[in-house]
Amino acid sequence: MQPNKPIIEIDPENLKLSQDFTQEMTVERIQGTIEVRKPDPQWFVRTHPDPEMQLNTSVLILKEEREIYLVDPSVRDEICSELVPIKLVRAINRMNKEFLWPLRLPGSDGRTNSWYSSALTAAEIAINHWVRMIAEKSEYRIERARSQKAIPDPDWSSKDFKEILNIAFKDRYITDSSHPVVKKLRGEE
């Protein structure tokens, strides 16, 4: 037989949530994956205003697999004909989902096309405004949200760009010529 426990009274006043209960909770948003992709046509997006949150580099794009690989400079010469010059830009959609936006840069001959240049323009406008891109016949149509005041500013995570890159490319960073993707390109696998 258990000894009599004292009766505890539950006071509903002590249990009520305040009007700003979300502010009382101390949580940190953790994004375990970061996609490398262009924005969905239905997304309004912003790009990070800090120039340190972007990188001009070259990547390997495997179209069939729909994968983008970051390539270490030590391997670039070996697969240079397969590489694409891009600008990786930290971006976020209205649901606060961060992603890296790969924007095609002009090739070594300086040539570009209207798709690439309109996407670069959209990313530049997105530094200060919520925008979306919609594919048209020969370029992206850029639309700016009508009421910028109604949409709050982005809630960027505290991650630095190095952390973002490491999360986004954790399984897709080619560091040497023995990488399976490089072997496949050489016809060894």
N, C-alpha and C positions, 0 to 999 in steps of 0.2 A: 504494500500500500504506500502511495506517495504522500509525503506530507503536504498539507494544504499550501498551495502557492498563493501569494497575495494576488488579488484581482487587480489587473491593470486596466485602467480606464483609457479608452481611445478618445482623444480629443480631435474632432474633425478640423478645428481651427488650426491645429499644428500641422495638418497634412495637406492643406490647400496649397495649390500652386499659385505663385504670383502671376500677374499679367505678363511679365517678361521672363517667364520660366526658362525659356531657351537661353537667355543671357546668364542664368544662374548655373547652368551646366557647363562644366569645363571639359570639352571634348576637342580633339584635334582630328580633322578630316585626313584620312590616310587613303591615298590613291595608289594601289598596288601595281597597277599597269597604266601606262601612258601610251596611247595610240599615236602612230605616225601616219597622218592622213590629212586629206583636204577636208574642209568642213562640209557637212551634209547641206544640201540646198535649202532645207527648212530651218537650219540653225542660224540664229543671229550670233555673231562671234565678236570677240575683241582680241587684239594682240597686245602683248606686254609692251609697255612704253620704254622699258630699259633696253638700250642697245646691247647690253651684256646678256640678254635673254634671246639672242639669235646667233646663228653661226652659218657662215658661208663655207660649204664643204662639198665633197663629192660622195655620192652614194651609188650603190648597186641596186637596181630595181629589177626584181624577178616578177615579170608581169603575170605569168601563169599562176605562180604561187601567191601573188598579191602581197609580196613582202619587200621591204626596203632594208638594206644592210648598210651600216656605217662601215667605212673602210679605212683602216689605219694607213697613214702615209707610206709606211714601209712596204705595203702591198700594192699600192696604186699603180706603179709602173707595169706590174705584171698583168693587170686587167684594165688598163687605162681605156681601151676601146669600149668597154662595157659601162664605164662610169658616167654619171650624170651630175652636172654641177647644180647644186641647189642651195637655197637659203632655208635653214630650219628655224622656224619662228615659234616661240611659245605662245599658245593661243588658248582661249577658254570659251565655252558656250554658255548660254543662259542658265543651264543647270549646274554651272560651276564645274563642268568636266573639262579638265585641262588636257591638251593634246599638243603634239608638235606638228606644225603645218609645213610640209615640204613644198617650197616654191621654186619652180624651175628658173634658173638663171640663164642668160645668154651663153651659148657655147663659146669655144675658143675663137671662133670666127666672128663673134659679136652678134650673130643672128639670133633672133627670137621670133615668137609669133604672138598673135593677139590673145590667145588663151593664156600664155605665160605672163604677158605684160599686164593683162587685166586682173589676173590673180595677185600679182605684186602690188598693183594699185589698191585692190581691195584690202590687202594686209596692211598697207600704209594708212588707209582711211580708218581701219579698225583699231588703230592705236587710240583714237579719241572718240570713236562712235561705234555703236553696235551695227554691224553690217551682215549681209548675207549675199552669197553669189549664186546666180542661177544661170545655167548653161543656155546659151542661145546658139545661133547658127555658126558664128565664127569667133565668139568670145564670151566671157562671163558678163552678165548684167549685174551690176553692183547696186544693191538696195540698202539704204540707211533706214534704221528704225525711225518712225515718224516722231514718236515722243521719247526722246532720250531721257527726260526727267522721270518718266514712269518706270524705266528699267534701271535698277541699281547698278552701280559700278561693279566690275568683277571682284570676286572674292578669291584672289590669288593665294595659293598655298605658300608656305614659307620656304619651300624648297628652292635651292639655287639651281642654276642652269646645269651644272655638272651632275647634280642628283637627278634632274629631269632626264638628261641624256642617258645616264646609267640605268634608269628604270625603263625608258623607252626601248633601248637597244641591248638590254641585258642578254638576250639570246641571239642577237643579230649584229654582232660586231666582229668584223673580219680582221684579225691581228697578224695572221701569217699565211703563207702560201699553202700550208697543209690543211687549211679550213675546207670542210666538205664542199662548200659552194664553189670555192676556187677550183678544187679538183674536178667538180662537175663541169665547170666552164672549160677546163682543159681536156675534157673527154675521158678523165681517169675513173670516173664512177658512173 
